[in-house]
Amino acid sequence: MFKVMAVNAGSSSMKFKLYEMPEEKVLTGGNVERIGHDDAIFSILAKDGTKHKKILPVKDHSVAVQLIIQGMKDEGIIQDLKEIKGIGHRIVQGGPYFSDSALFNKDTEDKIESLIPLAPLHNGPHLIGFRAFKKALPDVGQIAVFDTSFHQTMAPEDYLFPIKREYYEKYKCRRYGAHGTSHRYLAQKAIHEYLHDKKDTRIITLHIGSGASLCAIRDGKCVLTSMGLTPLGGIMMGTRTGDMDPSVFNYLVTSTGRTAESLFQEFNKESGLQAVSEVSNDTRDIEAAALKGDEKAKLAIKMWALRLSQFIASYACRLGHVDLIVWSAGIGENSPYFRKAVIDECTEFMGLKLDAKKNEETYGGKEEIISSKDSSIPMVVIPTDEELMIARDTVRLLKLK
């Protein structure tokens, strides 16, 4: 038995889980939020399952790492740092360089840094987290686990944009996708447990949270995914526009006199469900408003459901046939109301049908088949586990035993 960590560092946060391997037992987990502030929040899961929280100044990510390490010691989860044999880091953007997770060395670090323009809110903070752990635990092997690597099996006709090829060759402008670690986990679990490892499996995985993406998967490999060059592409999301006419951007920059950067940030952070509903980016708030008769909330749900249903239909077309549809992530796992809104749009043409009772009862981490027996394609809710995939890759690439 040995311990490995899964780390997800953001610009002002650092999430973590500690696993006992190879049993894949979660020993603890937690988060440091509001890094850089005097009222940062550190939370950690204690041995008895309770969550301990404190508010204190956290100057930077190095302080956050020390806080996490000391917290695990204080809770009696580890006695000695030597118990930690590996650390895996979530990295959003691996560009065209990585089709698998990779050992964190100078070359990996340099490539991740070169890709910061493609993921400015993510890759930089991920590197800060890696460097902070490297300083604290210099002898421990570290692994980079890329959100984009699973999608590297896409064919050129699926990842290229219909623009001059020089933009791809000079600037690496293409579809990369995101949430690949989640889609990979869902695919492996779905193929093994629900399709019994049969040959020629074709599934659609739906990672539907505030940020959301779909993936068409054949024989465990990505054929097509919805997010594009950045996570702004694809379906309408909590605060992101998703795909729309590219001329909207130029028109609004010209008409409003605003900078391209400010409008780009608005399309990322103040659009989608939030902008249309004028209620919230949280589907729970929008659902409550819609049930009270709020017309803008109803419109937001209708637009969201239509876009997602259209993607599901087009992905079924791309695969030829579909053996299973998998729902996951925050909305996919926990919102019977939003799942039904989508499937209602798919019933007449695609023949998708829900088991109303099972759909209503499936939330809060429950795994369940939610389709009716006469649905054209079975549908299942599977809670995702990106951290477990990071831990597994850490063990695999560091060859830990």
C-alpha positions in Angstrom: 0.0 0.0 0.0 1.1 3.5 -0.8 -0.3 7.0 -1.1 -0.7 9.3 -4.1 -2.2 12.7 -4.5 -4.5 14.2 -7.2 -4.2 18.0 -7.4 -6.2 20.6 -9.3 -4.8 24.1 -9.0 -6.7 27.1 -10.2 -5.8 30.8 -10.2 -7.0 31.2 -6.6 -7.7 27.7 -5.4 -6.1 24.3 -4.9 -8.2 21.1 -4.7 -6.7 17.8 -3.7 -7.4 14.2 -2.8 -5.2 11.7 -1.2 -5.6 8.0 -2.2 -4.4 4.8 -0.7 -3.3 2.7 -3.7 -3.8 0.2 -5.3 -7.0 -0.1 -3.2 -8.1 3.3 -4.6 -9.4 4.3 -1.2 -9.9 8.0 -0.6 -8.1 9.0 2.6 -8.9 12.7 2.5 -9.6 15.6 0.3 -10.2 19.3 0.5 -9.6 22.7 -1.0 -7.8 25.9 -0.4 -10.0 28.8 -1.7 -9.3 32.5 -2.2 -5.5 32.1 -2.4 -3.9 35.5 -2.2 -6.4 36.9 0.3 -6.3 37.3 4.0 -9.6 35.5 4.4 -8.7 32.3 2.4 -10.7 29.2 3.3 -9.0 25.8 3.9 -11.2 22.8 4.2 -10.1 19.2 4.7 -11.9 15.9 5.2 -11.1 14.3 8.6 -10.7 10.6 9.3 -14.2 10.4 10.7 -15.7 11.8 7.5 -16.4 15.3 8.9 -15.1 18.4 7.1 -12.9 20.8 9.1 -12.7 24.3 7.9 -10.7 27.4 8.8 -10.3 31.0 7.5 -6.8 32.4 7.4 -4.4 34.4 5.3 -2.9 32.4 2.3 -0.4 34.5 0.5 0.2 32.2 -2.5 0.1 28.6 -3.8 3.3 27.7 -1.9 1.6 28.6 1.4 -1.5 26.6 0.2 0.7 23.5 -0.3 2.2 23.8 3.1 -1.3 24.2 4.6 -2.5 21.0 2.8 0.6 19.0 4.0 0.3 20.3 7.6 -3.4 19.7 7.6 -2.9 16.0 6.6 -0.4 15.7 9.4 -2.6 17.4 12.0 -5.5 15.1 11.1 -3.3 12.1 11.5 -3.8 11.0 7.8 -0.1 11.0 7.2 2.8 10.7 9.7 5.7 11.3 7.3 5.9 13.0 3.9 7.7 9.9 2.6 4.4 8.1 2.6 3.4 10.1 -0.5 4.9 8.3 -3.5 3.4 10.4 -6.4 1.4 13.5 -7.3 -0.8 13.9 -10.3 -1.8 17.3 -11.6 -4.8 18.1 -13.7 -3.7 20.2 -16.7 -6.4 21.7 -18.9 -4.5 22.3 -22.1 -1.9 19.9 -23.6 -2.2 21.1 -27.2 -1.1 18.7 -29.9 1.8 17.5 -27.8 0.2 15.0 -25.4 -2.0 12.0 -26.3 -1.5 10.6 -22.8 -0.6 11.8 -19.4 3.1 12.6 -19.0 5.9 12.6 -16.5 6.5 16.2 -15.3 10.0 17.1 -16.5 11.5 20.2 -18.1 10.1 19.4 -21.5 6.6 18.8 -20.2 6.8 22.0 -18.1 8.0 24.1 -21.1 5.3 22.8 -23.4 2.5 23.5 -20.8 3.9 27.0 -20.4 3.9 27.6 -24.2 0.2 26.7 -24.2 -0.9 29.3 -21.7 -2.4 31.5 -24.5 -4.8 28.6 -25.3 -5.8 28.3 -21.6 -4.9 31.5 -19.8 -7.1 30.9 -16.8 -5.8 27.4 -16.3 -2.4 26.4 -17.5 -0.5 29.1 -15.6 -2.1 28.2 -12.2 -1.6 24.5 -12.9 2.2 25.2 -13.3 2.2 27.3 -10.1 0.7 24.3 -8.3 3.2 21.9 -9.8 6.1 24.1 -8.8 4.8 24.6 -5.3 4.6 20.9 -4.7 8.0 20.3 -6.4 9.5 22.8 -3.8 7.8 21.1 -0.9 8.3 17.5 -2.0 11.4 17.6 -4.4 11.9 13.8 -4.4 8.4 12.8 -5.2 7.5 12.0 -8.9 4.9 14.2 -10.4 2.6 13.5 -13.4 0.7 15.9 -15.7 -2.8 14.6 -16.6 -4.3 16.5 -19.6 -7.9 17.3 -20.2 -7.1 17.4 -23.9 -5.1 14.1 -24.3 -8.2 11.8 -24.6 -9.4 13.9 -27.6 -6.1 13.5 -29.6 -7.6 10.4 -31.4 -10.0 12.7 -33.4 -9.4 12.7 -37.1 -8.4 15.9 -39.0 -11.9 16.3 -40.4 -13.2 16.5 -36.9 -10.5 18.6 -35.2 -9.7 21.1 -38.0 -11.6 24.3 -38.5 -12.6 25.5 -42.0 -10.0 28.2 -42.1 -6.6 28.6 -43.8 -4.3 25.7 -42.9 -1.5 28.2 -41.9 -3.5 29.0 -38.8 -3.2 25.4 -37.7 0.4 25.0 -38.8 1.7 28.3 -37.3 -0.6 28.9 -34.4 -1.9 25.4 -33.4 -5.5 26.6 -34.0 -7.8 23.6 -33.9 -10.3 21.8 -31.8 -8.8 20.4 -28.6 -11.8 19.8 -26.4 -11.8 19.6 -22.6 -13.1 17.3 -19.8 -11.1 14.5 -21.4 -10.2 12.9 -18.1 -13.9 12.7 -17.2 -15.0 11.4 -20.6 -12.2 8.7 -20.4 -13.4 7.6 -17.0 -17.0 7.4 -18.1 -16.1 5.5 -21.3 -14.1 2.9 -19.4 -16.7 2.3 -16.8 -19.6 2.3 -19.3 -17.9 -0.1 -21.7 -16.9 -2.5 -18.9 -19.9 -2.5 -16.6 -22.8 -1.7 -19.0 -21.6 -3.0 -22.4 -19.7 -6.0 -20.9 -16.5 -5.2 -22.9 -18.1 -6.1 -26.2 -16.4 -5.2 -29.5 -17.4 -2.1 -31.5 -18.8 0.0 -28.7 -20.3 3.4 -29.6 -21.3 5.7 -26.8 -22.0 9.4 -26.2 -20.8 10.8 -22.8 -22.4 14.0 -21.5 -20.2 15.9 -19.0 -22.9 18.4 -18.1 -22.0 20.9 -15.4 -21.8 24.7 -15.4 -19.1 24.0 -18.0 -20.2 21.2 -20.3 -19.1 19.0 -23.2 -20.2 16.0 -25.1 -18.0 13.2 -26.5 -18.7 10.7 -29.2 -16.6 7.6 -28.4 -16.0 4.4 -30.4 -14.2 1.5 -28.9 -13.0 3.7 -26.0 -11.5 6.4 -28.2 -12.7 9.9 -28.9 -14.2 10.5 -32.3 -15.6 14.0 -31.7 -16.0 16.4 -28.8 -18.0 19.6 -28.5 -15.6 22.1 -26.9 -13.3 23.7 -29.4 -10.0 25.7 -29.3 -11.0 26.7 -25.8 -13.8 25.7 -23.4 -16.0 28.5 -24.9 -17.1 26.2 -27.7 -19.9 23.6 -27.9 -23.3 23.8 -26.1 -24.7 26.7 -24.2 -23.4 26.5 -20.6 -23.8 28.2 -17.3 -22.0 31.4 -18.2 -20.5 30.5 -21.7 -22.2 31.1 -25.0 -21.2 27.8 -26.7 -21.1 27.8 -30.5 -22.8 30.7 -32.4 -22.3 32.7 -35.6 -18.7 34.1 -35.5 -19.9 37.4 -36.9 -21.7 38.2 -33.6 -18.3 38.9 -32.0 -17.1 41.3 -34.7 -20.5 43.0 -34.9 -20.7 43.6 -31.2 -17.1 44.9 -31.0 -17.8 47.3 -33.8 -21.3 48.4 -32.5 -20.5 48.8 -28.9 -17.0 50.1 -29.1 -15.9 47.6 -26.5 -12.6 45.9 -26.7 -12.4 42.3 -28.1 -10.9 41.1 -24.8 -13.8 42.5 -22.6 -16.4 41.0 -24.9 -14.6 37.7 -25.0 -14.6 37.6 -21.2 -18.3 38.4 -21.2 -18.9 35.5 -23.6 -17.0 33.3 -21.1 -18.3 34.6 -17.8 -21.6 36.4 -18.2 -23.4 34.6 -21.0 -25.2 31.3 -21.4 -27.9 30.4 -18.9 -27.0 33.4 -16.8 -27.5 35.9 -19.5 -30.7 34.5 -20.9 -32.4 33.7 -17.6 -31.3 36.9 -15.9 -31.6 34.8 -12.8 -28.4 32.8 -12.2 -25.9 30.4 -13.8 -27.0 27.8 -11.3 -29.6 25.4 -12.8 -31.3 25.0 -9.4 -32.1 28.7 -9.2 -33.3 28.7 -12.9 -35.5 25.6 -12.3 -37.1 27.2 -9.2 -37.8 30.4 -11.2 -39.2 28.5 -14.1 -41.6 26.6 -11.9 -42.8 29.9 -10.5 -43.6 31.0 -14.1 -40.6 33.1 -14.9 -40.6 33.4 -18.7 -36.9 34.2 -19.1 -36.0 31.2 -17.0 -38.2 29.0 -19.1 -36.6 30.4 -22.3 -33.1 29.7 -20.9 -34.0 26.1 -20.2 -35.6 25.7 -23.6 -32.6 27.1 -25.5 -30.2 25.0 -23.4 -32.2 21.8 -23.9 -32.6 22.4 -27.7 -28.8 22.9 -28.2 -27.9 19.9 -26.2 -30.4 17.7 -27.9 -29.1 18.9 -31.3 -25.6 17.9 -30.4 -26.8 14.5 -29.2 -28.5 13.9 -32.5 -25.5 15.0 -34.5 -23.2 12.8 -32.5 -25.4 9.8 -33.0 -25.2 10.5 -36.7 -21.4 10.8 -36.5 -21.2 7.4 -34.8 -23.7 5.6 -37.0 -25.4 4.0 -34.1 -25.2 4.4 -30.3 -25.1 1.6 -27.7 -25.3 3.9 -24.6 -25.7 7.5 -23.5 -24.0 8.5 -20.3 -25.0 11.5 -18.2 -22.5 12.9 -15.7 -21.1 16.0 -13.8 -23.1 18.5 -11.7 -26.2 18.9 -13.8 -26.0 15.5 -15.5 -25.8 13.7 -12.2 -28.1 15.8 -10.1 -30.9 17.4 -12.2 -33.8 15.2 -13.2 -35.6 18.3 -14.5 -32.9 19.4 -16.9 -32.3 15.8 -18.1 -36.0 15.5 -18.9 -35.9 18.9 -20.7 -33.3 17.5 -23.1 -34.8 14.0 -23.6 -38.2 15.5 -24.3 -36.6 17.1 -27.4 -35.1 13.8 -28.5 -38.1 11.6 -28.1 -40.0 12.1 -31.4 -37.0 11.9 -33.8 -34.6 9.6 -31.8 -36.9 7.6 -29.7 -35.2 8.4 -26.5 -37.4 7.8 -23.5 -36.9 8.2 -19.7 -38.2 6.0 -16.9 -39.9 8.9 -15.1 -39.5 7.3 -11.6 -35.9 6.4 -12.0 -35.0 9.7 -13.5 -36.6 11.6 -10.6 -34.9 9.4 -8.0 -31.4 9.6 -9.5 -29.3 12.4 -8.0 -26.7 13.1 -5.3 -24.1 10.6 -6.4 -26.4 7.8 -7.4 -25.6 5.6 -10.4 -28.6 4.3 -12.3 -30.1 3.4 -15.7 -32.7 6.1 -16.2 -34.1 5.1 -19.6 -37.3 3.2 -20.1 -37.3 -0.3 -21.5 -38.7 0.9 -24.8 -36.1 3.7 -25.2 -34.2 3.4 -28.5 -30.9 3.9 -26.7 -30.2 3.0 -23.0 -29.2 5.9 -20.8 -27.4 5.8 -17.6 -26.2 8.3 -14.9 -22.6 7.7 -13.8 -21.0 10.0 -11.3 -17.6 11.0 -12.8 -14.3 10.7 -10.9 -11.5 12.7 -12.6 -9.4 12.5 -9.4 -9.4 8.7 -9.5 -8.2 8.8 -13.1 -5.4 11.2 -12.1 -4.4 8.8 -9.3 -4.4 5.8 -11.6 -2.3 7.6 -14.2 0.2 8.6 -11.5 0.6 5.0 -10.4 0.9 3.8 -14.0 3.4 6.3 -15.2 5.5 6.3 -12.1 5.4 2.5 -12.1 4.5 2.4 -8.4 3.8 -0.9 -6.6 
